[in-house]
Amino acid sequence: MNTKDFIRFGVPLGEATRRATDFISKFILSGGDKTRLEEELKAVLATPSAFVADELRGELAKALLNAPPPPRQEPIKYRQWGEGLEHEAVMQMEKACLLPVAVAGALMPDAHVGYGLPIGGVLATENAVIPYAVGVDIACRMKMTVLDIPARELERYQDRLTRAIEAETRFGIGASFKHRRQHEVLDADWDVCPVTRQNKDRAWSQLGTSGSGNHFVEFGLFTAHGNVRGLEPGTYVALLSHSGSRGTGAAVCDYYSKLAFSQFEDLPSELKRLAWLSLDSQEGQEYWAAMELMGRYAAANHALIHQHLAANLGAEVLLDVENHHNFAWKERHLINGVEKEVIVHRKGATPAGQGVLGIIPGSMASPGFVVSGKGNAESLNSASHGAGRVMSRTQATKTFEWKKVNAFLRDKGVTLISAGLDEVPMVYKNIHEVMAAQHDLVTILGQFDPKRVKMAPHGERAED
């Protein structure tokens, strides 16, 4: 019996959950009949006052009497894709489904622990937006452009490709351009909230930069299995990038998440990071406008990276595909048999509506895929946003060493310009298994194989 079972039985989160775990351990150690555990627990839940003086059950009973009622008696139902997902990530999803504003959910096969909602978590709410269910890196984005450079010349161009990446974007916390980039997003209304107004100059200085964490710019070979938006089947040189709204997006998340926390001081500690803002409130409207502006800003970052890199190489763009995650969308879905407008949060999950194109990357040494969504209603028209981590950043730096990693990359035909040990291929799940687990969510249209990769240097704090 675990936390998931406790939630199903109605044990409140927090102290009561911890005492329930203690009770089960003591019950078994004292020779209690394991087959009666559920019956025993339900008895205490039904009338905790009757067990306050009980030596074995008393602490649980007191915790139940003192606990605030859970937001929901039962979590909303959701479907999970993939097997053997990280237990704590599943628990985060279970807890999110206890929110009174939650109406539907799904968990993608790349799921791992995040803040509040797990990475790979999809949550639909009614008239409410949850800053931490969107995420710190608002509107983090994937973009791929296929260039008219002949595939056979990729090897010959290697040094030139490296110089182009290093000239046309910047990596690392606070990375910015001395000679600033220009884009029409700067003409948007940056007065939609105090945070965007105060950070406009910072955003301008970072326009066209890539940041740190799992953000990258890489050249590789894209193999189109069929006709993709007019691109004939074949193998091409392509540019792939992954980054988001940089420091300004993080500032928006920080400000409005704290504002949400302050409005729900009675939420159990396990749900604090899932505090929400009503879209009927001024704060909710401000956050929504800021989030959408960060979406435009993140798109502008990628547009400039790809535009300047193509110009640097004198190349023409043959195909352009992009999608984003860490965002909330107003969509219509069937909820308990009734179609209604809901707010769909995709925390590290890719939109996969019918026919919607997207990119799902693997790692620096494994393929990514251009996909077309199947519009699966159970997933709220979503798919994974990548392979998903299997190891924390701290553990990765303790586990791996560059000598072995570089040998592995050479065997895979990958040249690494720079990256941290916390982003090596071994910290990610097998992308082929992840794709197989979501065959009912997307159709694979083509494969991107990384060949020349640049990320923030080792030692940079992650901002993904």
C-alpha positions as a Markdown table, in Angstrom:
| # | Residue | x | y | z |
|---|---|---|---|---|
| 1 | Met | 0.0 | 0.0 | 0.0 |
| 2 | Asn | 1.5 | 3.4 | -1.0 |
| 3 | Thr | 0.6 | 7.1 | -1.3 |
| 4 | Lys | -1.5 | 6.5 | -4.4 |
| 5 | Asp | -3.7 | 4.1 | -2.4 |
| 6 | Phe | -3.9 | 6.6 | 0.4 |
| 7 | Ile | -5.2 | 9.2 | -2.0 |
| 8 | Arg | -7.8 | 6.8 | -3.4 |
| 9 | Phe | -9.0 | 6.0 | 0.1 |
| 10 | Gly | -9.3 | 9.7 | 1.0 |
| 11 | Val | -6.3 | 10.0 | 3.4 |
| 12 | Pro | -5.5 | 13.8 | 3.4 |
| 13 | Leu | -2.1 | 14.8 | 2.1 |
| 14 | Gly | 0.6 | 15.9 | 4.6 |
| 15 | Glu | 0.8 | 14.6 | 8.2 |
| 16 | Ala | -2.1 | 12.2 | 7.8 |
| 17 | Thr | -0.3 | 10.5 | 4.9 |
| 18 | Arg | 2.9 | 10.1 | 6.8 |
| 19 | Arg | 1.0 | 8.7 | 9.9 |
| 20 | Ala | -0.8 | 6.2 | 7.6 |
| 21 | Thr | 2.6 | 5.0 | 6.4 |
| 22 | Asp | 3.8 | 4.6 | 10.0 |
| 23 | Phe | 0.6 | 2.8 | 10.9 |
| 24 | Ile | 1.0 | 0.2 | 8.2 |
| 25 | Ser | 4.7 | -0.4 | 9.1 |
| 26 | Lys | 3.8 | -0.9 | 12.8 |
| 27 | Phe | 0.8 | -3.0 | 12.0 |
| 28 | Ile | 2.8 | -5.5 | 9.9 |
| 29 | Leu | 5.8 | -5.5 | 12.3 |
| 30 | Ser | 3.4 | -6.3 | 15.2 |
| 31 | Gly | 2.2 | -9.4 | 13.3 |
| 32 | Gly | -1.0 | -8.0 | 11.9 |
| 33 | Asp | -2.8 | -9.7 | 9.0 |
| 34 | Lys | -1.8 | -8.0 | 5.8 |
| 35 | Thr | -5.0 | -9.0 | 4.1 |
| 36 | Arg | -6.9 | -6.8 | 6.6 |
| 37 | Leu | -4.9 | -3.6 | 6.0 |
| 38 | Glu | -7.4 | -2.0 | 3.8 |
| 39 | Glu | -10.2 | -2.8 | 6.2 |
| 40 | Glu | -8.2 | -1.5 | 9.2 |
| 41 | Leu | -7.3 | 1.8 | 7.4 |
| 42 | Lys | -10.9 | 2.4 | 6.3 |
| 43 | Ala | -12.1 | 1.8 | 9.9 |
| 44 | Val | -9.9 | 4.6 | 11.2 |
| 45 | Leu | -10.8 | 6.9 | 8.3 |
| 46 | Ala | -14.5 | 6.3 | 9.0 |
| 47 | Thr | -14.4 | 7.2 | 12.8 |
| 48 | Pro | -11.0 | 8.6 | 13.8 |
| 49 | Ser | -12.3 | 9.9 | 17.1 |
| 50 | Ala | -12.9 | 6.3 | 18.2 |
| 51 | Phe | -9.2 | 5.4 | 17.8 |
| 52 | Val | -7.5 | 8.5 | 19.4 |
| 53 | Ala | -6.4 | 6.5 | 22.5 |
| 54 | Asp | -5.4 | 3.4 | 20.5 |
| 55 | Glu | -1.7 | 2.7 | 20.9 |
| 56 | Leu | -1.3 | 1.5 | 17.3 |
| 57 | Arg | -3.8 | 3.7 | 15.5 |
| 58 | Gly | -3.9 | 6.8 | 17.7 |
| 59 | Glu | -1.3 | 9.0 | 15.9 |
| 60 | Leu | -3.1 | 8.4 | 12.6 |
| 61 | Ala | -6.4 | 9.1 | 14.1 |
| 62 | Lys | -5.2 | 12.4 | 15.6 |
| 63 | Ala | -3.6 | 13.4 | 12.3 |
| 64 | Leu | -6.9 | 12.7 | 10.5 |
| 65 | Leu | -8.9 | 14.8 | 13.0 |
| 66 | Asn | -6.5 | 17.7 | 12.6 |
| 67 | Ala | -6.0 | 17.6 | 8.8 |
| 68 | Pro | -7.8 | 20.0 | 6.5 |
| 69 | Pro | -10.2 | 18.3 | 4.2 |
| 70 | Pro | -8.6 | 17.3 | 0.8 |
| 71 | Pro | -9.6 | 19.5 | -2.2 |
| 72 | Arg | -11.3 | 16.5 | -3.7 |
| 73 | Gln | -12.4 | 13.3 | -2.1 |
| 74 | Glu | -11.3 | 11.4 | -5.2 |
| 75 | Pro | -8.8 | 12.5 | -7.8 |
| 76 | Ile | -10.1 | 13.0 | -11.3 |
| 77 | Lys | -9.4 | 10.1 | -13.6 |
| 78 | Tyr | -6.5 | 10.4 | -16.1 |
| 79 | Arg | -4.7 | 8.0 | -18.4 |
| 80 | Gln | -1.0 | 7.2 | -18.3 |
| 81 | Trp | 1.2 | 6.3 | -21.3 |
| 82 | Gly | 4.3 | 4.2 | -20.9 |
| 83 | Glu | 5.4 | 1.7 | -18.2 |
| 84 | Gly | 7.7 | 2.0 | -15.2 |
| 85 | Leu | 7.3 | 5.7 | -14.9 |
| 86 | Glu | 9.1 | 7.4 | -11.9 |
| 87 | His | 6.9 | 6.8 | -8.9 |
| 88 | Glu | 7.2 | 10.4 | -7.6 |
| 89 | Ala | 6.1 | 11.8 | -11.0 |
| 90 | Val | 3.0 | 9.6 | -10.9 |
| 91 | Met | 2.3 | 10.8 | -7.4 |
| 92 | Gln | 2.6 | 14.4 | -8.5 |
| 93 | Met | 0.0 | 13.7 | -11.2 |
| 94 | Glu | -2.3 | 12.0 | -8.7 |
| 95 | Lys | -2.0 | 15.1 | -6.4 |
| 96 | Ala | -2.7 | 17.5 | -9.2 |
| 97 | Cys | -5.8 | 15.6 | -10.0 |
| 98 | Leu | -7.1 | 16.4 | -6.5 |
| 99 | Leu | -7.4 | 20.1 | -7.3 |
| 100 | Pro | -10.9 | 21.4 | -7.3 |
| 101 | Val | -10.3 | 23.3 | -10.6 |
| 102 | Ala | -9.0 | 20.1 | -12.3 |
| 103 | Val | -11.3 | 18.4 | -14.8 |
| 104 | Ala | -9.1 | 16.1 | -16.9 |
| 105 | Gly | -5.5 | 14.9 | -17.2 |
| 106 | Ala | -3.0 | 12.7 | -18.9 |
| 107 | Leu | 0.6 | 11.6 | -18.2 |
| 108 | Met | 3.0 | 11.2 | -21.1 |
| 109 | Pro | 5.6 | 8.4 | -21.4 |
| 110 | Asp | 8.6 | 10.8 | -20.9 |
| 111 | Ala | 7.3 | 11.8 | -17.4 |
| 112 | His | 9.6 | 12.6 | -14.6 |
| 113 | Val | 9.5 | 14.8 | -11.5 |
| 114 | Gly | 8.9 | 18.5 | -11.9 |
| 115 | Tyr | 7.7 | 21.4 | -9.7 |
| 116 | Gly | 4.0 | 21.0 | -8.9 |
| 117 | Leu | 3.0 | 19.2 | -12.1 |
| 118 | Pro | 5.4 | 16.5 | -13.4 |
| 119 | Ile | 7.3 | 17.1 | -16.6 |
| 120 | Gly | 5.1 | 15.2 | -19.1 |
| 121 | Gly | 1.9 | 16.1 | -17.2 |
| 122 | Val | -1.2 | 17.4 | -19.0 |
| 123 | Leu | -3.9 | 19.0 | -16.8 |
| 124 | Ala | -7.2 | 20.6 | -17.9 |
| 125 | Thr | -8.8 | 23.1 | -15.5 |
| 126 | Glu | -11.9 | 25.1 | -15.6 |
| 127 | Asn | -11.5 | 28.9 | -15.8 |
| 128 | Ala | -8.2 | 28.8 | -13.9 |
| 129 | Val | -4.5 | 28.9 | -14.8 |
| 130 | Ile | -1.7 | 27.4 | -12.7 |
| 131 | Pro | 1.6 | 29.1 | -13.2 |
| 132 | Tyr | 3.7 | 26.1 | -12.0 |
| 133 | Ala | 1.7 | 23.8 | -14.3 |
| 134 | Val | 2.9 | 26.0 | -17.2 |
| 135 | Gly | 6.4 | 26.0 | -15.8 |
| 136 | Val | 9.4 | 28.3 | -15.2 |
| 137 | Asp | 10.5 | 28.3 | -18.9 |
| 138 | Ile | 7.3 | 29.6 | -20.3 |
| 139 | Ala | 6.6 | 28.6 | -24.0 |
| 140 | Cys | 9.8 | 26.5 | -24.3 |
| 141 | Arg | 10.0 | 25.6 | -27.9 |
| 142 | Met | 11.4 | 23.3 | -30.6 |
| 143 | Lys | 12.1 | 24.5 | -34.1 |
| 144 | Met | 13.6 | 22.7 | -37.1 |
| 145 | Thr | 14.6 | 24.2 | -40.5 |
| 146 | Val | 15.7 | 22.0 | -43.4 |
| 147 | Leu | 18.4 | 23.8 | -45.4 |
| 148 | Asp | 19.5 | 23.4 | -49.0 |
| 149 | Ile | 23.0 | 22.3 | -48.1 |
| 150 | Pro | 23.6 | 18.9 | -49.7 |
| 151 | Ala | 23.7 | 16.1 | -47.1 |
| 152 | Arg | 27.0 | 14.7 | -48.4 |
| 153 | Glu | 28.6 | 18.1 | -47.6 |
| 154 | Leu | 27.7 | 18.0 | -43.8 |
| 155 | Glu | 31.1 | 16.6 | -42.9 |
| 156 | Arg | 33.0 | 19.1 | -45.0 |
| 157 | Tyr | 31.1 | 22.0 | -43.5 |
| 158 | Gln | 31.8 | 21.0 | -39.9 |
| 159 | Asp | 34.1 | 23.8 | -38.8 |
| 160 | Arg | 32.0 | 26.4 | -40.6 |
| 161 | Leu | 28.8 | 25.1 | -38.9 |
| 162 | Thr | 30.5 | 25.4 | -35.5 |
| 163 | Arg | 31.6 | 29.0 | -36.2 |
| 164 | Ala | 28.1 | 29.8 | -37.4 |
| 165 | Ile | 26.4 | 28.6 | -34.2 |
| 166 | Glu | 28.9 | 30.4 | -32.0 |
| 167 | Ala | 28.5 | 33.6 | -33.9 |
| 168 | Glu | 24.7 | 33.6 | -34.1 |
| 169 | Thr | 23.4 | 32.6 | -30.7 |
| 170 | Arg | 24.6 | 32.7 | -27.1 |
| 171 | Phe | 24.4 | 30.1 | -24.3 |
| 172 | Gly | 24.4 | 30.3 | -20.5 |
| 173 | Ile | 22.5 | 32.0 | -17.7 |
| 174 | Gly | 22.1 | 35.7 | -18.5 |
| 175 | Ala | 23.6 | 35.3 | -22.0 |
| 176 | Ser | 22.9 | 38.3 | -24.2 |
| 177 | Phe | 24.0 | 40.1 | -27.3 |
| 178 | Lys | 26.2 | 43.2 | -27.2 |
| 179 | His | 24.8 | 44.2 | -30.5 |
| 180 | Arg | 21.2 | 43.5 | -30.0 |
| 181 | Arg | 18.9 | 41.6 | -32.4 |
| 182 | Gln | 15.7 | 43.2 | -33.8 |
| 183 | His | 12.3 | 41.6 | -34.1 |
| 184 | Glu | 8.7 | 42.8 | -34.4 |
| 185 | Val | 7.9 | 41.1 | -31.0 |
| 186 | Leu | 9.6 | 44.3 | -29.5 |
| 187 | Asp | 6.7 | 46.3 | -30.9 |
| 188 | Ala | 4.1 | 44.3 | -28.9 |
| 189 | Asp | 2.5 | 45.6 | -25.7 |
| 190 | Trp | 5.0 | 44.9 | -23.0 |
| 191 | Asp | 2.8 | 46.8 | -20.4 |
| 192 | Val | 0.4 | 43.8 | -20.1 |
| 193 | Cys | 1.8 | 43.2 | -16.5 |
| 194 | Pro | 4.4 | 44.8 | -14.2 |
| 195 | Val | 6.9 | 42.0 | -14.8 |
| 196 | Thr | 7.0 | 42.3 | -18.6 |
| 197 | Arg | 7.1 | 46.0 | -18.4 |
| 198 | Gln | 10.1 | 45.9 | -16.0 |
| 199 | Asn | 11.9 | 43.2 | -18.0 |
| 200 | Lys | 11.5 | 44.5 | -21.6 |
| 201 | Asp | 15.1 | 45.7 | -21.9 |
| 202 | Arg | 16.4 | 42.5 | -20.4 |
| 203 | Ala | 14.3 | 40.5 | -22.9 |
| 204 | Trp | 15.6 | 42.6 | -25.8 |
| 205 | Ser | 19.2 | 42.0 | -24.7 |
| 206 | Gln | 18.6 | 38.2 | -24.7 |
| 207 | Leu | 16.6 | 38.1 | -27.9 |
| 208 | Gly | 18.0 | 35.3 | -30.1 |
| 209 | Thr | 19.9 | 33.6 | -27.3 |
| 210 | Ser | 19.6 | 29.9 | -26.2 |
| 211 | Gly | 20.2 | 29.9 | -22.4 |
| 212 | Ser | 21.2 | 26.8 | -20.5 |
| 213 | Gly | 19.9 | 23.5 | -19.1 |
| 214 | Asn | 18.6 | 21.1 | -21.8 |
| 215 | His | 18.5 | 23.9 | -24.4 |
| 216 | Phe | 20.6 | 23.3 | -27.6 |
| 217 | Val | 21.3 | 24.3 | -31.2 |
| 218 | Glu | 22.4 | 21.4 | -33.4 |
| 219 | Phe | 23.0 | 20.5 | -37.0 |
| 220 | Gly | 22.1 | 17.0 | -38.2 |
| 221 | Leu | 20.5 | 14.9 | -40.9 |
| 222 | Phe | 16.7 | 14.9 | -41.4 |
| 223 | Thr | 15.3 | 11.9 | -43.2 |
| 224 | Ala | 11.7 | 12.6 | -44.5 |
| 225 | His | 9.9 | 9.2 | -44.8 |
| 226 | Gly | 7.2 | 10.8 | -47.1 |
| 227 | Asn | 6.2 | 14.2 | -48.4 |
| 228 | Val | 6.4 | 16.6 | -45.4 |
| 229 | Arg | 4.8 | 19.9 | -46.3 |
| 230 | Gly | 6.0 | 19.7 | -49.8 |
| 231 | Leu | 9.5 | 18.4 | -48.9 |
| 232 | Glu | 10.2 | 15.3 | -51.0 |
| 233 | Pro | 11.3 | 12.1 | -49.3 |
| 234 | Gly | 15.0 | 12.0 | -48.7 |
| 235 | Thr | 17.8 | 13.0 | -46.4 |
| 236 | Tyr | 18.7 | 16.6 | -45.8 |
| 237 | Val | 20.9 | 18.9 | -43.6 |
| 238 | Ala | 18.7 | 20.4 | -40.9 |
| 239 | Leu | 19.1 | 22.8 | -38.0 |
| 240 | Leu | 17.3 | 22.0 | -34.7 |
| 241 | Ser | 16.9 | 24.3 | -31.7 |
| 242 | His | 15.4 | 24.0 | -28.2 |
| 243 | Ser | 14.9 | 27.0 | -25.9 |
| 244 | Gly | 12.3 | 29.3 | -24.4 |
| 245 | Ser | 11.5 | 32.7 | -22.9 |
| 246 | Arg | 14.8 | 33.1 | -21.0 |
| 247 | Gly | 15.0 | 35.3 | -17.9 |
| 248 | Thr | 11.8 | 37.2 | -18.5 |
| 249 | Gly | 9.7 | 34.1 | -18.7 |
| 250 | Ala | 11.2 | 32.9 | -15.4 |
| 251 | Ala | 10.5 | 36.3 | -13.8 |
| 252 | Val | 6.8 | 36.0 | -14.9 |
| 253 | Cys | 6.5 | 32.6 | -13.4 |
| 254 | Asp | 8.2 | 33.6 | -10.2 |
| 255 | Tyr | 6.0 | 36.6 | -9.7 |
| 256 | Tyr | 2.6 | 35.1 | -10.5 |
| 257 | Ser | 3.3 | 31.7 | -8.8 |
| 258 | Lys | 4.1 | 33.5 | -5.5 |
| 259 | Leu | 0.9 | 35.6 | -6.0 |
| 260 | Ala | -1.1 | 32.4 | -6.4 |
| 261 | Phe | 0.6 | 30.8 | -3.4 |
| 262 | Ser | -0.5 | 33.7 | -1.2 |
| 263 | Gln | -4.1 | 33.3 | -2.2 |
| 264 | Phe | -4.3 | 29.7 | -1.1 |
| 265 | Glu | -2.5 | 29.5 | 2.3 |
| 266 | Asp | -4.8 | 26.6 | 3.4 |
| 267 | Leu | -3.7 | 24.3 | 0.6 |
| 268 | Pro | -1.9 | 21.2 | 1.8 |
| 269 | Ser | 1.9 | 21.7 | 1.4 |
| 270 | Glu | 2.0 | 19.0 | -1.3 |
| 271 | Leu | -0.3 | 21.1 | -3.5 |
| 272 | Lys | 1.2 | 24.5 | -2.8 |
| 273 | Arg | 3.0 | 24.7 | -6.1 |
| 274 | Leu | -0.3 | 24.0 | -7.9 |
| 275 | Ala | -2.0 | 27.1 | -6.6 |
| 276 | Trp | -4.0 | 28.7 | -9.3 |
| 277 | Leu | -5.3 | 32.1 | -10.6 |
| 278 | Ser | -8.9 | 32.5 | -11.6 |
| 279 | Leu | -9.2 | 33.9 | -15.1 |
| 280 | Asp | -12.0 | 36.1 | -13.8 |
| 281 | Ser | -9.4 | 37.9 | -11.6 |
| 282 | Gln | -7.1 | 40.8 | -12.7 |
| 283 | Glu | -4.1 | 38.6 | -11.7 |
| 284 | Gly | -5.2 | 35.8 | -13.8 |
| 285 | Gln | -5.8 | 38.0 | -16.8 |
| 286 | Glu | -2.4 | 39.6 | -16.3 |
| 287 | Tyr | -0.6 | 36.3 | -16.1 |
| 288 | Trp | -2.5 | 35.0 | -19.2 |
| 289 | Ala | -1.5 | 38.1 | -21.3 |
| 290 | Ala | 2.1 | 37.8 | -20.0 |
| 291 | Met | 2.2 | 34.0 | -20.8 |
| 292 | Glu | 1.0 | 34.7 | -24.4 |
| 293 | Leu | 3.6 | 37.4 | -24.8 |
| 294 | Met | 6.3 | 35.0 | -23.6 |
| 295 | Gly | 5.0 | 32.6 | -26.3 |
| 296 | Arg | 5.6 | 35.2 | -29.0 |
| 297 | Tyr | 9.0 | 36.1 | -27.5 |
| 298 | Ala | 10.2 | 32.5 | -27.4 |
| 299 | Ala | 9.1 | 32.1 | -31.0 |
| 300 | Ala | 11.0 | 35.2 | -31.9 |
| 301 | Asn | 14.2 | 33.8 | -30.2 |
| 302 | His | 14.0 | 30.7 | -32.5 |
| 303 | Ala | 13.1 | 32.7 | -35.6 |
| 304 | Leu | 16.2 | 34.9 | -35.1 |
| 305 | Ile | 18.5 | 31.9 | -34.4 |
| 306 | His | 17.4 | 30.1 | -37.6 |
| 307 | Gln | 17.3 | 33.3 | -39.7 |
| 308 | His | 20.8 | 34.4 | -38.8 |
| 309 | Leu | 22.3 | 30.9 | -39.0 |
| 310 | Ala | 20.9 | 30.3 | -42.5 |
| 311 | Ala | 22.1 | 33.8 | -43.6 |
| 312 | Asn | 25.6 | 33.1 | -42.1 |
| 313 | Leu | 25.8 | 29.9 | -44.2 |
| 314 | Gly | 24.2 | 31.4 | -47.3 |
| 315 | Ala | 21.5 | 28.7 | -47.2 |
| 316 | Glu | 17.9 | 28.7 | -48.2 |
| 317 | Val | 15.2 | 27.1 | -45.9 |
| 318 | Leu | 13.3 | 24.3 | -47.5 |
| 319 | Leu | 11.1 | 23.3 | -44.6 |
| 320 | Asp | 10.2 | 25.0 | -41.3 |
| 321 | Val | 8.5 | 23.0 | -38.4 |
| 322 | Glu | 8.0 | 24.2 | -34.8 |
| 323 | Asn | 6.0 | 23.6 | -31.7 |
| 324 | His | 6.0 | 24.6 | -28.0 |
| 325 | His | 5.3 | 23.2 | -24.6 |
| 326 | Asn | 5.2 | 24.7 | -21.0 |
| 327 | Phe | 2.1 | 26.6 | -21.9 |
| 328 | Ala | -1.6 | 26.7 | -21.4 |
| 329 | Trp | -4.2 | 26.7 | -24.1 |
| 330 | Lys | -7.9 | 27.5 | -24.2 |
| 331 | Glu | -9.4 | 24.4 | -25.9 |
| 332 | Arg | -12.7 | 22.6 | -26.2 |
| 333 | His | -12.8 | 19.1 | -24.9 |
| 334 | Leu | -15.4 | 16.5 | -23.9 |
| 335 | Ile | -15.5 | 16.5 | -20.1 |
| 336 | Asn | -17.8 | 13.9 | -18.5 |
| 337 | Gly | -19.8 | 13.7 | -21.7 |
| 338 | Val | -20.2 | 17.5 | -22.1 |
| 339 | Glu | -18.1 | 19.6 | -24.5 |
| 340 | Lys | -16.7 | 22.7 | -22.8 |
| 341 | Glu | -13.9 | 25.2 | -23.0 |
| 342 | Val | -11.1 | 24.3 | -20.6 |
| 343 | Ile | -7.5 | 25.5 | -19.9 |
| 344 | Val | -5.1 | 22.7 | -21.0 |
| 345 | His | -1.7 | 23.0 | -19.3 |
| 346 | Arg | 1.1 | 21.0 | -21.1 |
| 347 | Lys | 4.1 | 20.9 | -18.8 |
| 348 | Gly | 6.7 | 19.3 | -21.0 |
| 349 | Ala | 4.1 | 17.9 | -23.4 |
| 350 | Thr | 3.6 | 18.5 | -27.1 |
| 351 | Pro | 0.3 | 19.6 | -28.7 |
| 352 | Ala | -0.8 | 16.6 | -30.9 |
| 353 | Gly | -4.2 | 17.5 | -32.3 |
| 354 | Gln | -5.3 | 15.8 | -35.5 |
| 355 | Gly | -2.7 | 16.6 | -38.2 |
| 356 | Val | -0.7 | 19.1 | -36.0 |
| 357 | Leu | 3.0 | 18.8 | -36.8 |
| 358 | Gly | 5.5 | 18.7 | -34.0 |
| 359 | Ile | 9.1 | 17.7 | -33.1 |
| 360 | Ile | 10.0 | 15.2 | -30.3 |
| 361 | Pro | 13.7 | 15.2 | -29.7 |
| 362 | Gly | 15.7 | 12.3 | -28.1 |
| 363 | Ser | 19.2 | 13.3 | -26.9 |
| 364 | Met | 22.5 | 14.6 | -28.3 |
| 365 | Ala | 23.2 | 11.1 | -29.5 |
| 366 | Ser | 19.8 | 9.7 | -30.3 |
| 367 | Pro | 17.3 | 10.7 | -33.0 |
| 368 | Gly | 14.4 | 13.1 | -32.7 |
| 369 | Phe | 11.2 | 12.8 | -34.8 |
| 370 | Val | 8.9 | 15.0 | -36.8 |
| 371 | Val | 5.4 | 13.9 | -36.0 |
| 372 | Ser | 1.8 | 14.5 | -36.9 |
| 373 | Gly | -0.7 | 14.4 | -34.1 |
| 374 | Lys | -3.6 | 11.8 | -34.1 |
| 375 | Gly | -5.9 | 13.9 | -31.9 |
| 376 | Asn | -6.3 | 11.3 | -29.2 |
| 377 | Ala | -9.0 | 12.7 | -26.9 |
| 378 | Glu | -7.8 | 10.7 | -23.8 |
| 379 | Ser | -4.4 | 12.5 | -24.0 |
| 380 | Leu | -6.2 | 15.9 | -24.4 |
| 381 | Asn | -4.5 | 16.0 | -27.9 |
| 382 | Ser | -1.0 | 15.7 | -26.4 |
| 383 | Ala | 2.2 | 13.7 | -26.8 |
| 384 | Ser | 5.6 | 13.6 | -25.0 |
| 385 | His | 8.0 | 16.6 | -25.6 |
| 386 | Gly | 11.1 | 14.4 | -25.6 |
| 387 | Ala | 12.7 | 11.2 | -24.2 |
| 388 | Gly | 12.5 | 12.3 | -20.5 |
| 389 | Arg | 15.2 | 12.1 | -17.9 |
| 390 | Val | 16.1 | 9.0 | -15.9 |
| 391 | Met | 18.6 | 10.7 | -13.7 |
| 392 | Ser | 18.9 | 13.9 | -11.8 |
| 393 | Arg | 21.5 | 16.5 | -12.8 |
| 394 | Thr | 23.4 | 16.1 | -9.5 |
| 395 | Gln | 23.6 | 12.3 | -9.9 |
| 396 | Ala | 24.7 | 12.6 | -13.5 |
| 397 | Thr | 27.7 | 14.8 | -12.6 |
| 398 | Lys | 28.7 | 12.2 | -10.0 |
| 399 | Thr | 28.2 | 9.2 | -12.4 |
| 400 | Phe | 29.8 | 10.2 | -15.7 |
| 401 | Glu | 33.2 | 11.3 | -16.9 |
| 402 | Trp | 34.0 | 13.1 | -20.2 |
| 403 | Lys | 36.5 | 10.6 | -21.4 |
| 404 | Lys | 33.9 | 7.8 | -21.7 |
| 405 | Val | 31.2 | 10.1 | -22.8 |
| 406 | Asn | 33.3 | 11.5 | -25.7 |
| 407 | Ala | 34.2 | 8.0 | -26.8 |
| 408 | Phe | 30.5 | 7.1 | -26.8 |
| 409 | Leu | 29.7 | 10.2 | -28.9 |
| 410 | Arg | 32.5 | 9.5 | -31.4 |
| 411 | Asp | 31.0 | 6.0 | -31.9 |
| 412 | Lys | 27.7 | 7.7 | -32.7 |
| 413 | Gly | 29.2 | 10.1 | -35.1 |
| 414 | Val | 28.4 | 13.1 | -33.0 |
| 415 | Thr | 30.7 | 16.1 | -32.4 |
| 416 | Leu | 29.9 | 18.0 | -29.2 |
| 417 | Ile | 30.9 | 21.6 | -29.2 |
| 418 | Ser | 30.0 | 22.1 | -25.6 |
| 419 | Ala | 27.6 | 20.8 | -22.9 |
| 420 | Gly | 27.3 | 19.8 | -19.3 |
| 421 | Leu | 27.8 | 16.3 | -17.9 |
| 422 | Asp | 24.2 | 16.6 | -16.7 |
| 423 | Glu | 23.0 | 16.5 | -20.3 |
| 424 | Val | 24.9 | 13.5 | -21.7 |
| 425 | Pro | 22.8 | 10.9 | -23.6 |
| 426 | Met | 22.8 | 8.4 | -20.7 |
| 427 | Val | 20.6 | 10.6 | -18.5 |
| 428 | Tyr | 17.7 | 10.2 | -21.0 |
| 429 | Lys | 15.2 | 7.4 | -21.6 |
| 430 | Asn | 15.3 | 5.3 | -24.8 |
| 431 | Ile | 13.5 | 7.5 | -27.3 |
| 432 | His | 12.5 | 4.5 | -29.4 |
| 433 | Glu | 10.6 | 3.0 | -26.4 |
| 434 | Val | 9.0 | 6.4 | -25.6 |
| 435 | Met | 7.8 | 6.7 | -29.2 |
| 436 | Ala | 6.5 | 3.1 | -29.2 |
| 437 | Ala | 4.5 | 3.9 | -26.0 |
| 438 | Gln | 2.7 | 6.7 | -27.8 |
| 439 | His | 2.0 | 5.2 | -31.2 |
| 440 | Asp | -1.7 | 6.0 | -30.7 |
| 441 | Leu | -0.8 | 9.7 | -30.1 |
| 442 | Val | 1.4 | 10.6 | -33.1 |
| 443 | Thr | 2.5 | 9.4 | -36.6 |
| 444 | Ile | 6.2 | 9.6 | -37.3 |
| 445 | Leu | 6.9 | 11.6 | -40.5 |
| 446 | Gly | 10.7 | 11.8 | -40.4 |
| 447 | Gln | 13.8 | 11.4 | -38.3 |
| 448 | Phe | 16.4 | 13.9 | -37.2 |
| 449 | Asp | 19.9 | 12.5 | -36.3 |
| 450 | Pro | 22.2 | 15.0 | -34.4 |
| 451 | Lys | 25.7 | 15.4 | -35.8 |
| 452 | Arg | 27.0 | 18.7 | -34.4 |
| 453 | Val | 25.7 | 19.8 | -31.0 |
| 454 | Lys | 26.1 | 22.9 | -28.8 |
| 455 | Met | 24.7 | 23.5 | -25.3 |
| 456 | Ala | 25.7 | 25.7 | -22.4 |
| 457 | Pro | 29.1 | 24.8 | -21.1 |
| 458 | His | 29.5 | 22.5 | -18.1 |
| 459 | Gly | 28.9 | 24.1 | -14.7 |
| 460 | Glu | 26.1 | 26.5 | -15.9 |
| 461 | Arg | 23.0 | 26.4 | -13.8 |
| 462 | Ala | 20.0 | 24.9 | -15.6 |
| 463 | Glu | 17.1 | 27.1 | -16.5 |
| 464 | Asp | 14.9 | 24.6 | -18.3 |
